[in-house]
Amino acid sequence: MKKSFLVSCILLLNVLSAPFSAQAQYSGLGKDSLDPATIKRYAPTALPANVTRPIEAILDVRSPGLGMVTPDGKQMFFTWSITGTVQVWRLDGAQRFPIQVTGGQDATTIAGITPDGKYLLLSRDRQGEENPGLYLQSTNGGALELIQHQAGVRTLLQYVGNDSRTIYFSANDIKPDSSVIYRYDLQTKKKVQISGGEGIWWIADVYVNPQTGDREKFLFAKATGSQSREYYEYDVKTRQTTPLIGQNEEQEYSIKYGAYKGEYLVLTPKFGEFRRLYRYQNQQFTPITPEIKADIASFNIDDQRQRILYTINDGGYNRLQAIAATTFEAISLPQFPNADHVYAGQTTRNGRFTTLGVETAKAPRLSYIYDWQTNRLTQWLLPSTPEIDTSKFAVAKLESYPARDGATIPMFVYRSPQCENSPQNPLKKPCPIIVHFHGGPEGQSIPGFNRYAQIFVNAGFVFVEPNVRGSEGYGKAWLNADNGSDRLKVITDIEDASIYLRKNWQVNGITPKIGILGGSYGGYAALMGMSKFAGSYDAGVSIVGISNLITFLNNTAPYRRILRISKYGDPVKDRQALIDLSPVTYSDRIKSPLLIIQGANDPRVPVGEAVQIQKILEQKKIPSQLVIFPDEGHGSSKRSNQVLEIGYTLDFFKKHLQN
């Protein structure tokens, strides 16, 4: 009793001695955590047409989703946001007229197609809550049939059986912070729990006997951190679950079944600096892809176990490769010489058709279907570019800046010809700069067709996208450099960007004005740039950004908490580091104008993160503005809200960086 009382007193003293701004200022998640008056006060208002019209024109330049093709190769289903909300569409042949098959105000995407080609499995969300339900619909169209959609529950398709009758899905409907796997019969409408327990589980792959067609084994994956996984094998006959790989390791793995029984394909950085693909058999790892100084970003194997497709992340450029699943010998693929990115989508259950995506800097992504039987490549989807000449889009240039400890930070830079300072085009003064930090933090800014960057380039800004330490694509040391309290060592990458730009991008002795922008973790980076590194940036916009790492971890959706703690740190064990890394801790330093944008229904970064720092800024009379979208979550999904979100951002930077 005495020891317990002493520990309680110590914890209480720690809380009382912490800076006021770092203590919990709110609790709860979603729209219900705010009073209606607050939502009304910060709701967005309409913007003038001269602000919104150029944005609408760029947003009209879009490409439909990559799509899924039916097993016979005669139809494709894909997502498209042309109505203002993501819905599902159908093509009855290559480049045919698209037919809309779902509608309404709720974002709907395609999750799967039954192997007989008769039904779609659809995922539908409500107002950005990220608690989607699962539905069934005939490929001929018609009403949606509910499989499961519960408030506060994420129901996600995992696998569709070869019988086109049995499906498997995961749901956190027993415990908010854990998911279980269900088997569901599309005819009887009955579900049976087949696995689960504590933690986030999903089906990584299914082994089907090639002779009988029976499902014999399942690979179950369990998340143990933001990157680390454990894998277990479930035997259908014995109903026994056996640990396979990753137990007690906290290691990053991605695993599929190989071509032979007892063989597994494993993608991991365990044995080197970069992710490499291995064959795992008899507890032995054998590399099956070359050793290169680049990550294999992802891989897949078709259900017939014929071909392995994998994507190499080559400094932000995606290169697609193929090898035979039995011999691991290279297989030739169609070539796209001018592409920035080539990647594979879904392969039909019979292994014949694969969707390919191709992207360049000058055009939206193109979707092709590759027929492995005839080696024929057919373009199915055509992007739309109304009233815009995309040939004039700025192309990203790979540049870099030095961090204070000597590290070289890569960055992609978008400039219009009017902002290129050269003997042929000497500038009188520098163009203003916007430094855009990606989300994640494990994300990565990549080149290619970038509508968002182009909006700012067209408005007269230079758009810069750094890949600071903690980003994907540069090896595991780079990726893990910001884990937990180690973030304190590299968070200065945010400030070092502005130091370099101010010193090296001057024109005629004039220093450029610099703004900082980001969403999610990028929003957090923007808040840190404006607070801890106050003075580095002349204005900032934080979209769904974290203002206090402790309140964020305490209030984010339960199913996300364990994954985020492994990346940011534990609220108890790493409390002081989290305080030192929280923008609210440095709110007294903020002096430059700040715009904060947030969705009320955000399950990842609670709306309270935006409200609590805005209240501090208002109390201190710091120039700031908060905009809350009542019908959005982690970023705006509705077109009308996207226009407003970008419009507020663009108008804000014009006001504070161009005047």
Beta strands, then each sheet from edge to edge (+ up, - down):
strand 1: 68-69
strand 2: 76-80
strand 3: 87-91
strand 4: 99-100
strand 5: 108-113
strand 6: 119-124
strand 7: 133-138
strand 8: 145-148
strand 9: 155-160
strand 10: 166-175
strand 11: 178-185
strand 12: 191-195
strand 13: 200-208
strand 14: 215-223
strand 15: 229-235
strand 16: 240-245
strand 17: 254-257
strand 18: 264-268
strand 19: 276-281
strand 20: 284-287
strand 21: 295-301
strand 22: 307-314
strand 23: 317-324
strand 24: 341-347
strand 25: 353-360
strand 26: 363-371
strand 27: 376-381
strand 28: 397-402
strand 29: 408-414
strand 30: 433-437
strand 31: 462-466
strand 32: 514-519
strand 33: 539-543
strand 34: 594-599
strand 35: 624-629
sheet 1: 1+ 2- 3+ 4-
sheet 2: 5+ 6- 7+ 8-
sheet 3: 9+ 10- 11+ 12-
sheet 4: 13+ 14- 15+ 16-
sheet 5: 17+ 18- 19+ 20-
sheet 6: 21+ 22- 23+
sheet 7: 24+ 25- 26+ 27-
sheet 8: 28+ 29- 31+ 30+ 32+ 33+ 34+ 35+
end
